[in-house]
């Protein structure tokens, strides 16, 4: 279900230590033009939240998704907001 997938994305973010970002980038690229994904507001938000502010590469991916004409409007709108977030500095050891 969508709710279960949102929980998985949030869990990956909580325990992934950065390793979760590559699969989430792939997930977003694969489903950005999927009409069912575009209806899943919470899943779009969780995926973009996991990527937003994390790295320059993630920001560029979100910009690409936001600007790509193949991306459905609900996904593009959230990706655009995510791409505009400032990068978060990694914690100091």
N, C-alpha and C positions, 0 to 999 in steps of 0.2 A: 504494500500500500504506500501511498504518498507519505503518510505520517511516519511509517517505519523508515522510509528512505531519508526523510528529514532527520530522524533520530540518528541514523547511521552517519550522515554527513556531520552532524554536531559532535558525535562521539569521535569520529576521525579527527576533527579539528581539536578536540580536547586532548587526545592522546597521541596524535600523529607526530608532533614535534617538527612539522614542516614536510614530512614524508607524504602527507595526505594531499598536498597541493597538486602534484603531477597527475594523479588519477582524477582529481576534481576538475582540473583544466581539461582533460580529455573528455570527461563526462559533460561539461558545459559545451565544449565544441561539438560533441556528437548530437546533443539534444536541443541546441539553440533554435532549430527550425522545426521542432516537433510540436504539433498543436496540443498534444496532451501535456507535455512539459510546460508549455506556455500558460496553461490553466492552473498550474501548481505553484501558486504564489509563494507559499512557505518554502517549497523546495528550491525555487529560484533564489529566494532571499538567503537561505542557508548556504547554498553553493557559492553565491557571490560574496557573502559575508566571510566565508572561509578563505577567499582569495583576496579580497579588498584590503589594501594597505600592507600586504605581506611582503611583496617584492616588486621590483621594477618589471620583471618578466610577467608577473601576475597582472599588474596594472596594464601592461601593453596588451595582454590577452583580453582583458575586460574591455579595453578600447576597441580592439578588433571586433569582438562580439557585438558591442554597442553600435559600431559603424557598418558592419557587414549587412548588405541588403537582404541576405538570406535569413538573418536572425529575425524571429517574430517580435513584434512590438513590445509585448510585456517583458520579454527577456532582455531586449535591448535597453529598455528604460531602466531596469534594475542594474544592468551591467554598466550603464553610463554613470549612475550614481556611485557605484562601487569604484569605478575608475577614477572618480574625482576625490576619493578619500586620500588623505595624506598617508604616506608610508609610516609604519610604526617601527621605531628603532628597536632592534633586537635587545633583549635583556643583557646586561653586562655580567660576565662570569664572576 
